[in-house]
Amino acid sequence: MHKEVRDVYHKKTKRISFDEGRQWTQHTFSSVPLFVDGVLVEAGAENQIMTFFGHFSHRSEWQLIKIDYKSIFSRKCTEEDYQTWHLHNQGEPCVMGQKQIYMKRRPGNYCMLGKDYSRILSAESCICRAHDFECDYGYERRGDGNCRAAFWFNPSTVSGSCSHGQNYLNSTGYRKVVLNNCTKGVKEIYTARKQQCPNRPPKGLQLSTRDGKLTAHQGTNVTFTVNLDEGDSLRTNIQLDFGDGTAVSYSNLSWTEEGIKHVYKSAGIFRVSALAENSLGYDSTTLYLHVTCPVEHVQLLAPFVVIRNKEVNISAVILPSQPRTVTYFWWLGNNSEPLISLDGSISHTFSSEGMHSVTVQVAAGSSILQDTRTIAVKEFFKSLLLSFSPNLDEFNPDIPEWRHDASRVIKKSLLQVSDFPEEQLLVAVFPGVPTAAELFLLPRKNLSETRKKTEEQLEKASDVIVNALNQNLVEFELKPGVRVIVYNTQLTLAPLVDSSPHHSSSAMLMLLSVVFLGLAVFLIYKFKRKIPWINIYAEVNQEKEQEMIGSVGQDTTPKITLSEFPTSKELMEKELDARVKRGVGNACESTREIPNCTSV
């Protein structure tokens, strides 16, 4: 039965043919013209229902019209109502490798097909010919009709799971079309041939993480996967070095199918390497894994006072330490763009006097922490190293807040013995124990005064403070009944720090004095055996040594040299470790201590 709907627009009639389209009869299926959008025919030999769907107008809702043709058929079909029909493709009897003969209703017979109706009368397989095969994976058909390997495909590649002693199917470049039922003929020529797996050296070793990422968090499981393009997987040894001093080895690749798990206990960038090796050769590959952990604290190390146009080192200490896994952003002064580095230390030169703000931001993963310091930039300045009576160490908690408060108290006690302006005097307490500090004497901004006069003022103020320190006149009360004495530890190597190439006369005299004193000590040590009175003094000194320990005063004050002070970075790392253990402060707080002594 054939049905015709000529126009999909505005129809209310349909035409039906029962003789393969030779004659058509017209039927009305709707009293109102219908804009037909589609026709559905329900499957089944006994089902004679057709569904039209559409709408009566552009604004109307969808309409469904079902038409049942059962009333047209008065009886069921019998054997006399059928005839044979040979399926063919433009005269070719073999379709999909078969010759099929169907039973179909004779044209013009108005009978209904029954449930026992079988469409296919017979099916016979055809002899396989070239058109029953298509190009296999990795092959493409060329102009001569033959299938050849594509430029990106290597036909000699054998699966890594193909082990020596086993067999695999080696493609000829062809494969039978799906559902094709042909037999014999050229089938043996085009069908893939079974061959024995060769023993080959490993090739195409691939190493990756299970999630495909090259980052991981410290302390979490990282799963590595190892794949081999070529080689006998059952006879190839696999070695995996995690880059942190540990490695594993497997006798064959099958042991690694579920992945190789490892936990990194420290942060860093690790070189993970894999080696596949058998009796015929080896292959290796490498990946670099970034293992990170959250940054808990950052501390900026910067001198409190620096010289204009003189290079100075600025560094940052983070906890926990993460070598090469964090990025540092340095904001210097009023710069609109930061200086970016992978190292926690930079060098910078300040070209103008004044107070300059320095900020470091540390980016680790998705977190960013920062710390800020203010640096005073001067043409020259004077500095003194200070030490304190030992009782101060008992009350030193070694935290930035305490050092900040202690600096104010020390500054106040120094102002009581000197008329030096408060805004030109700065005190920085170093981290760590024994407690030490540095005193800075800064020149005031007075354009009317000459450079020489300003230098003389600093020298005079320095002499006054040194005399007061030497006489134990500088002290402060830490708490009721606890008084702390401030001592002058040692002058810096150049009493007056200057950015100009010419040194002042006093600085040169001091430098020459240090040189001559060192030379004299060297000569005495070198020739002490030839100087009789040296031996006598040494013997007397040993006898009197116990007697010289008695009294406490300026002469018995311990002398601390610059070399005995730990470096600023060591002090800061010690301080940060202590803070983390005590749980003091917030991970991203901005501290206020003066970090280190200016090297001049």
DAKAJO-V714031 format. One record per residue. PHI is phi in whole degrees, 0 to 359 (* if undefined). PSI is psi in radians with two decimals (* if undefined). OMEGA is omega as a letter, one per 30 degrees, with the letter a starting at -180 (* if undefined). Layout:
[[PHI:PSI:OMEGA] [PHI:PSI:OMEGA]]
This chain:
[[*:2.26:l] [247:2.48:l] [237:2.59:a] [224:2.27:l] [235:1.79:a] [296:-0.90:a] [244:2.42:l] [279:-0.01:a] [247:2.32:l] [53:1.08:l] [240:2.58:l] [226:0.09:l] [231:2.79:l] [219:2.80:a] [238:2.46:a] [232:2.43:l] [233:2.39:l] [247:0.11:a] [232:0.76:l] [60:0.62:l] [88:0.15:l] [285:-0.68:l] [229:2.57:a] [231:2.47:l] [241:2.48:a] [259:2.42:l] [227:2.52:l] [263:2.23:a] [247:-0.09:l] [206:2.49:l] [281:-0.36:l] [246:2.34:l] [303:2.44:a] [241:2.29:l] [284:1.83:a] [277:2.15:l] [259:-0.35:a] [184:2.84:l] [229:2.33:l] [241:2.35:l] [242:2.08:a] [287:2.43:a] [288:2.71:l] [127:2.40:a] [294:-0.57:a] [267:-0.11:a] [274:2.11:a] [240:0.65:a] [254:2.31:l] [238:2.43:a] [241:2.19:l] [258:2.38:l] [228:2.47:a] [178:-2.63:l] [209:2.66:a] [283:-0.52:l] [213:3.03:a] [291:-0.33:a] [256:-0.11:a] [278:2.92:l] [279:3.02:l] [294:2.48:l] [237:2.39:l] [242:2.26:l] [234:2.06:l] [258:2.37:a] [237:2.18:l] [253:2.16:a] [265:0.13:a] [300:-0.57:a] [293:-0.33:a] [285:-0.58:a] [267:2.21:a] [265:-0.26:a] [207:2.97:l] [270:2.65:a] [289:2.53:l] [246:-3.13:a] [299:-0.58:a] [292:-0.27:a] [274:-0.08:a] [251:2.75:l] [218:2.74:a] [279:2.66:l] [215:2.18:a] [270:2.10:l] [289:2.34:a] [209:2.86:l] [237:1.66:a] [53:0.81:l] [90:-0.20:l] [274:2.04:a] [285:-0.45:a] [273:1.99:l] [239:2.12:a] [56:0.68:l] [78:0.24:a] [220:2.61:l] [257:2.05:a] [241:2.38:l] [245:2.19:a] [253:2.74:l] [257:2.23:l] [225:2.76:a] [290:2.43:l] [295:2.47:l] [301:2.36:l] [91:-0.14:l] [276:2.13:a] [265:1.31:l] [226:2.76:a] [259:2.37:l] [290:2.45:a] [266:3.11:a] [292:-0.52:a] [275:0.19:a] [288:2.21:l] [246:2.12:a] [286:-0.75:a] [273:2.14:l] [273:-0.75:l] [205:2.71:l] [218:2.24:a] [230:2.28:a] [290:2.51:l] [262:2.87:l] [286:2.34:a] [294:2.39:l] [231:3.06:a] [300:-0.64:a] [287:-0.10:l] [278:-0.05:a] [239:2.59:l] [239:2.99:a] [288:2.38:l] [285:2.99:l] [301:2.32:l] [89:-0.05:l] [243:2.70:l] [220:2.61:a] [279:2.26:a] [266:-3.09:a] [297:-0.50:l] [276:0.05:l] [90:-0.10:a] [270:2.68:l] [266:2.20:l] [230:2.75:a] [298:2.39:l] [289:2.85:a] [296:-0.46:a] [267:-0.05:a] [249:2.35:l] [255:1.84:a] [293:-0.30:a] [274:-0.04:a] [291:2.31:l] [242:2.47:a] [303:2.50:l] [295:-0.35:l] [279:-0.10:a] [279:1.86:a] [264:2.67:a] [301:2.29:a] [101:-0.29:l] [264:3.06:l] [242:2.73:l] [217:2.81:a] [267:2.04:a] [265:2.02:a] [293:2.51:l] [269:-0.03:a] [101:-0.08:a] [232:2.75:l] [211:2.60:a] [292:2.47:l] [300:2.44:a] [302:2.34:l] [72:0.11:l] [283:2.37:a] [247:0.39:a] [289:2.77:a] [224:2.77:l] [55:-2.53:a] [61:-2.22:a] [271:0.20:a] [302:-0.76:a] [294:-0.49:a] [286:-0.70:a] [268:-0.28:a] [285:2.51:l] [301:2.47:a] [260:2.48:l] [279:2.20:l] [228:2.80:a] [277:2.41:a] [295:2.22:a] [280:2.72:l] [271:1.93:a] [236:2.73:l] [288:2.65:l] [295:2.47:a] [208:2.51:l] [75:0.71:l] [289:2.30:a] [234:2.35:l] [233:2.28:l] [205:2.98:l] [268:2.76:a] [300:-0.69:a] [270:0.01:l] [78:0.08:a] [265:2.69:l] [254:0.30:l] [233:2.67:l] [205:2.72:l] [268:2.49:l] [300:2.34:l] [89:-0.03:l] [256:2.76:l] [288:2.26:l] [247:2.17:a] [255:2.11:l] [259:2.49:l] [242:2.43:a] [238:2.23:l] [231:2.61:a] [230:2.13:a] [288:-0.76:a] [225:2.60:l] [127:2.79:l] [279:1.76:a] [295:-0.47:a] [276:-0.21:l] [235:0.46:l] [242:2.16:l] [280:2.36:a] [245:2.21:l] [239:2.37:a] [231:2.07:l] [257:2.08:a] [280:-0.14:l] [86:-0.05:l] [247:0.39:l] [95:0.00:l] [240:2.63:a] [209:2.77:l] [228:2.78:a] [221:2.45:l] [232:2.51:a] [288:-0.45:l] [205:2.96:a] [288:-0.37:a] [296:-0.44:a] [288:-0.25:a] [257:0.18:a] [298:-0.63:a] [273:0.05:l] [95:2.76:l] [247:2.07:a] [262:2.52:l] [208:2.58:l] [243:2.16:l] [269:2.23:a] [265:-0.06:l] [219:2.74:l] [274:2.69:l] [153:-3.09:l] [253:2.07:a] [248:2.36:l] [270:1.84:a] [262:2.14:a] [235:2.53:l] [237:2.49:l] [228:2.19:l] [248:2.22:a] [216:2.38:l] [221:-2.95:a] [292:-0.30:a] [260:-0.23:a] [162:-2.88:a] [208:2.89:l] [213:2.61:a] [219:2.79:l] [206:2.83:a] [217:2.53:l] [224:2.76:a] [245:2.05:a] [255:2.24:l] [265:1.99:l] [255:2.11:a] [238:2.84:l] [217:2.70:a] [300:2.37:l] [282:2.18:a] [265:-0.51:a] [205:2.54:l] [228:2.41:a] [229:2.21:l] [270:2.22:l] [255:2.02:a] [210:2.52:l] [295:2.65:a] [283:-0.66:l] [228:2.37:l] [228:2.89:l] [266:2.41:l] [297:2.43:l] [64:0.38:l] [241:2.26:a] [295:2.41:a] [227:2.56:l] [267:2.33:l] [233:2.29:a] [221:2.90:l] [228:2.45:l] [245:2.28:a] [241:2.65:l] [229:2.33:f] [288:2.74:a] [295:2.31:a] [227:1.49:a] [296:2.21:l] [66:0.21:a] [246:0.03:l] [238:2.80:l] [244:2.36:a] [253:2.31:l] [244:2.04:a] [255:2.06:l] [256:1.97:a] [247:2.06:l] [61:-2.30:a] [259:0.36:l] [298:2.39:a] [277:-0.31:l] [237:2.44:a] [279:2.78:l] [268:2.16:a] [254:2.34:l] [213:2.79:l] [261:-0.09:l] [255:2.56:a] [275:0.48:a] [209:2.43:l] [222:2.89:l] [244:2.46:a] [212:2.61:l] [239:2.16:l] [269:2.21:a] [263:-0.13:a] [226:2.61:l] [285:2.83:l] [125:-2.98:l] [263:2.14:a] [244:2.33:l] [267:2.35:l] [235:2.20:a] [234:2.37:l] [242:2.31:l] [246:2.31:a] [247:2.07:l] [255:2.10:l] [226:1.90:a] [67:-2.18:a] [262:0.05:a] [252:2.57:l] [226:2.22:l] [239:2.73:a] [214:2.82:l] [215:2.60:a] [230:2.49:l] [226:2.70:l] [246:2.21:a] [245:2.29:l] [272:2.21:a] [250:2.13:a] [227:2.83:l] [288:-0.64:l] [200:2.86:l] [197:2.99:l] [240:2.44:l] [221:2.58:l] [229:2.50:l] [267:2.35:a] [243:2.52:l] [232:3.00:a] [223:2.81:l] [298:2.56:a] [301:-0.39:a] [294:-0.32:l] [291:-0.56:a] [297:-0.48:a] [293:-0.41:a] [250:0.21:a] [268:1.84:l] [280:-0.09:l] [60:0.91:l] [231:2.69:a] [301:-0.69:a] [298:-0.71:l] [294:-0.73:l] [296:-0.63:l] [295:-0.79:l] [293:-0.69:l] [297:-0.63:l] [299:-0.72:l] [294:-0.71:a] [293:-0.75:l] [296:-0.73:l] [298:-0.72:l] [296:-0.70:l] [291:-0.58:l] [289:-0.62:l] [293:-0.39:a] [287:-0.38:a] [251:0.10:a] [213:2.56:l] [265:0.35:l] [293:2.37:a] [303:2.42:a] [298:-0.67:a] [289:-0.21:l] [259:0.08:a] [241:2.17:a] [233:2.47:l] [233:2.29:l] [236:2.13:l] [268:2.27:a] [281:2.66:l] [292:2.72:l] [96:3.08:l] [230:2.42:g] [290:2.65:a] [292:2.29:l] [218:2.80:a] [210:2.94:l] [231:2.36:l] [255:2.25:l] [248:2.26:l] [251:2.00:a] [255:2.52:l] [286:2.58:l] [273:2.75:a] [275:1.72:l] [219:1.78:a] [293:-0.36:a] [283:-0.42:a] [276:2.56:l] [279:2.85:l] [297:-0.73:a] [297:-0.70:a] [294:-0.69:l] [295:-0.69:l] [297:-0.70:l] [296:-0.63:l] [295:-0.73:l] [294:-0.70:l] [297:-0.75:a] [295:-0.79:l] [296:-0.65:l] [295:-0.74:l] [297:-0.71:a] [297:-0.81:a] [293:-0.70:l] [297:-0.75:l] [299:-0.73:l] [295:-0.68:l] [293:-0.71:a] [293:-0.45:l] [265:0.18:l] [58:0.62:a] [271:-0.23:a] [261:1.97:l] [208:2.87:l] [211:2.76:a] [264:2.01:a] [285:-0.73:l] [202:2.88:a] [307:2.14:l] [88:-0.05:a] [237:1.88:l] [248:2.42:a] [245:2.26:l] [262:2.41:l] [259:2.27:a] [245:2.72:l] [271:1.90:a] [288:-0.99:a] [187:2.53:l] [290:2.66:l] [291:2.87:a] [300:-0.62:l] [242:1.84:a] [304:-0.61:l] [242:1.93:a] [277:2.30:a] [224:2.51:l] [270:-0.16:a] [278:2.80:a] [286:-0.33:a] [263:2.27:l] [271:2.65:l] [289:2.84:a] [295:-0.69:a] [295:-0.66:l] [294:-0.70:l] [294:-0.70:l] [297:-0.75:l] [297:-0.73:l] [296:-0.75:l] [295:-0.65:l] [297:-0.75:l] [297:-0.70:a] [296:-0.83:a] [295:-0.66:l] [296:-0.75:l] [296:-0.68:l] [296:-0.71:l] [296:-0.75:l] [298:-0.70:l] [296:-0.77:a] [295:-0.70:l] [295:-0.75:l] [294:-0.64:a] [289:-0.70:a] [245:0.48:a] [292:-0.46:l] [291:-0.42:a] [268:-0.03:a] [249:1.90:a] [300:-0.76:a] [292:-0.28:l] [293:-0.77:l] [295:-0.69:l] [299:-0.78:a] [297:-0.66:a] [296:-0.70:l] [293:-0.75:l] [295:-0.68:a] [298:-0.65:l] [294:-0.65:a] [289:-0.58:a] [266:0.01:a] [301:-0.77:a] [293:-0.51:a] [286:-0.35:a] [272:0.00:a] [267:-0.06:a] [294:-1.26:a] [282:2.81:l] [243:2.20:l] [190:-2.88:a] [296:-0.59:a] [289:-0.48:a] [266:0.04:l] [295:2.25:a] [297:2.34:l] [265:2.17:a] [246:2.17:l] [268:2.88:a] [297:-0.59:a] [293:-0.39:a] [280:-0.24:l] [282:2.33:l] [293:2.79:l] [295:2.77:a] [298:-0.64:a] [290:-0.66:l] [296:-0.73:l] [298:-0.75:a] [289:-0.68:l] [296:-0.67:l] [297:-0.70:a] [294:-0.76:a] [294:-0.69:l] [299:-0.73:a] [294:-0.64:a] [291:-0.68:l] [294:-0.68:l] [294:-0.65:a] [277:-0.22:a] [69:0.54:a] [269:2.31:l] [88:2.94:l] [264:2.65:a] [297:-0.50:a] [248:0.33:a] [288:2.72:l] [258:1.99:a] [274:2.98:a] [236:0.11:a] [284:2.83:l] [271:2.01:a] [284:-0.68:a] [206:2.95:a] [274:2.41:l] [286:2.21:l] [276:2.08:a] [233:*:*]]
